[in-house]
Amino acid sequence: MSVDADTVRRIAHLARIAVADSEVENLRAELNAMLAFVEQLQEVDVAGVEPMTSVTPMAMKKRHDVVTAGDDAEAVLKNAPQSADNFFLVPKVVE
C-alpha cells in the first residue's frame, strides 16, 4: 500500500493537523515507511506464540474473594467526610 499527497492531506485534515505544502512530501515518505514496516510484520509467522502482556513473565497479585455479611455500616462510613443514619451525605448537585 502506498500513500499519495492527497491522502496525506486528507489524514491531516481528519486529524485536525495543519500541514504546510512543503511538509507533505516528507510526511508521505514517513507514512509509506510505517506502512511498509507493518506489511513486513504481517509476514512474521506467529503460529504457536502466546500473546504477552509484558516482556518479563509476571503473575498478577490477587486477593482472596471472601464473602462477608456486609452489614458493618460503621466500618464502611468510617472514612466518609459526612454521614447520617448509616448513609453517605453528599452535597446537592442538581437544583
C-alpha positions in Angstrom: 0.0 0.0 0.0 1.3 3.4 -0.9 0.1 6.8 0.4 0.0 9.8 -2.0 0.0 13.5 -1.3 -3.8 13.8 -1.4 -4.1 11.0 1.2 -1.6 12.8 3.5 -3.7 16.0 3.2 -6.9 14.0 4.0 -5.3 12.3 7.0 -4.0 15.7 8.3 -7.5 17.2 7.8 -9.2 14.3 9.7 -6.6 14.6 12.5 -7.1 18.4 12.6 -3.4 19.0 12.0 -2.2 21.9 9.9 0.3 20.6 7.3 2.1 23.0 5.0 2.6 22.0 1.4 6.3 21.8 1.9 5.8 19.1 4.6 3.5 16.9 2.6 6.3 15.0 0.7 8.2 14.3 3.9 5.1 13.1 5.7 4.2 10.9 2.7 7.6 9.2 2.8 7.2 8.7 6.6 3.7 7.2 6.3 4.9 4.9 3.5 7.8 3.7 5.6 5.4 2.9 8.5 3.1 1.0 6.3 6.0 -0.9 4.8 7.1 -1.9 8.3 3.5 -3.1 9.1 3.5 -5.1 5.9 6.8 -6.6 6.9 5.4 -7.5 10.4 2.5 -9.3 8.8 4.9 -11.7 7.1 6.2 -13.0 10.5 4.9 -16.5 11.5 3.4 -16.2 14.9 1.7 -19.6 15.0 2.1 -21.1 18.4 3.2 -17.9 20.1 1.1 -17.0 23.0 0.1 -13.3 23.5 2.1 -11.5 26.1 1.1 -8.6 28.4 4.7 -8.0 29.4 8.2 -8.8 28.2 9.0 -10.3 31.6 6.9 -13.1 33.0 4.8 -11.8 35.9 2.0 -13.1 38.0 -0.8 -10.8 38.9 -1.2 -10.2 42.6 -4.7 -11.3 43.6 -6.6 -11.1 46.8 -8.9 -13.8 48.1 -12.5 -13.3 47.3 -14.1 -13.6 50.8 -17.8 -13.3 51.3 -18.8 -11.3 54.3 -22.1 -10.3 55.8 -21.5 -6.7 54.7 -23.6 -5.2 57.4 -20.9 -3.3 59.2 -22.1 0.3 58.4 -19.8 1.8 61.0 -16.7 0.4 59.3 -17.9 1.4 55.8 -18.7 5.0 56.9 -15.6 5.4 59.0 -13.7 7.4 56.3 -16.7 9.3 54.9 -16.5 13.1 55.2 -20.1 13.3 56.3 -22.7 10.6 57.2 -26.1 10.4 58.9 -28.3 7.4 59.8 -25.8 5.0 58.1 -25.9 6.8 54.8 -23.2 8.9 53.0 -24.1 12.6 52.9 -23.1 14.4 49.7 -23.7 17.9 48.5 -26.7 18.6 46.3 -25.6 19.0 42.7 -29.0 19.2 41.0 -31.4 22.0 41.7 
